[in-house]
Amino acid sequence: MAQAKIVRLHKIVGLVFGIQLVFWTLSGLFFTLFPIEQVRGENLRIEIDHGELDMAAANISTLHKYSDLDARPDAAELKMFLGTPVWKLSGEEGTHLIDAQTGETLSPISKQSALEIATLGMSGKAGTPGEPWLIEGNAPREYTGPLPVWAVDFEPGTVRAYIDGQTGELRTVRTRLWRTFDALWRFHIMDVTGANRIDSWWLKIAAFFGLTLALSGLVLGIDALRKGRAFK
């Protein structure tokens, strides 16, 4: 009698949640096929040579230009940016680039600078960079970094680079592989909110019944082995 109930439970749960279990397995297999570096597009990125820093070319007095931003920096870093020495100033108001020679505020960076960063920072495998466009609000789901950000699509349209509008850093690379991975991941964790939560009740319920299916199958398998019917 007890065995009949377990068999019935196993069949019902398998019928209801079997498709989800198959999808979990298939999506999990997909995740293992590609290195995460490739999914993130890191194989398409190139370290940009901004030039050698010439300390003598920098003017400390240019820092007073930061007062134009109505903020006081918490940190100042002298670095090169596209062949020009700049002050990278960070504070409560965010991060800004100041030309260390002229004191000119470079943030937000220009469209031309964004295109140059995209060209220098991506390998030829990404394709040919198109015209950048500035995103100041309502960024796509695939980008979760700070705004504003420049977006650059590479022909034939499967790769997109996101460049920080304030610092000119190549923030994120998104590819067709990443978008496929992301879509499968959302279904894998049963994410209905878009918040990438792995503690939703949908997932907990599905995991519970998946465990029930596995345990009931294990009990039936052990019983079949005990009775010598496992391979008949």
HELIX and SHEET records of a PDB file:
HELIX    1   1 ALA A    2  LEU A   33  1                                  32    
HELIX    2   2 ILE A   36  VAL A   39  1                                   4    
HELIX    3   3 GLU A   42  LEU A   44  5                                   3    
HELIX    4   4 MET A   55  ALA A   57  5                                   3    
HELIX    5   5 ILE A   60  LEU A   69  5                                  10    
HELIX    6   6 LYS A  111  GLY A  121  1                                  11    
HELIX    7   7 GLY A  124  ALA A  126  5                                   3    
HELIX    8   8 ARG A  176  HIS A  188  1                                  13    
HELIX    9   9 TRP A  201  ARG A  226  1                                  26    
SHEET    1   A 3 PRO A  73  PHE A  81  0                                        
SHEET    2   A 3 THR A  84  GLY A  91 -1                                        
SHEET    3   A 3 GLY A  94  ASP A  99 -1                                        
SHEET    1   B 3 THR A 128  PRO A 129  0                                        
SHEET    2   B 3 VAL A 149  GLU A 155 -1                                        
SHEET    3   B 3 TRP A 133  ILE A 135 -1                                        
SHEET    1   C 4 THR A 128  PRO A 129  0                                        
SHEET    2   C 4 VAL A 149  GLU A 155 -1                                        
SHEET    3   C 4 VAL A 159  ASP A 164 -1                                        
SHEET    4   C 4 LEU A 170  THR A 175 -1                                        
END                                                                             
